[in-house]
């Protein structure tokens, strides 16, 4: 059975994973710029290869993080619906959960276009 405490935990999980996703996206941008800069300056091939590996690892983390966020979002939605069915619908925890759901869905919509 879902509780308000579970709702808070699942909301925090979504927040954390959303923050991770933004962090990984920024890291990919930063590493891509660094790789391009190294190519321009004609860096040592070994160093360039290592940097490309770092960039590839960063790029791999974005889809993984997105999948975890999708799973956490579904979990949060399920908990929210379950609590609403029991009659609990108001409170700061519910408002925060709805805001996180809206933010994550907006992120998914904007990235699919």
Buried (B, 14 or more C-beta within 10 A) or exposed (E): EBEBEBBBEBBBBBBEBBEBBEEBBEBBEEBBEEBEEBEEEEBEEEEBEEBBEEBEEBBEBBEEBBEBBEEBBEBBBEBBEBBEEEEBEEEEBBEBBBEBBEBBEEBEEEEEE
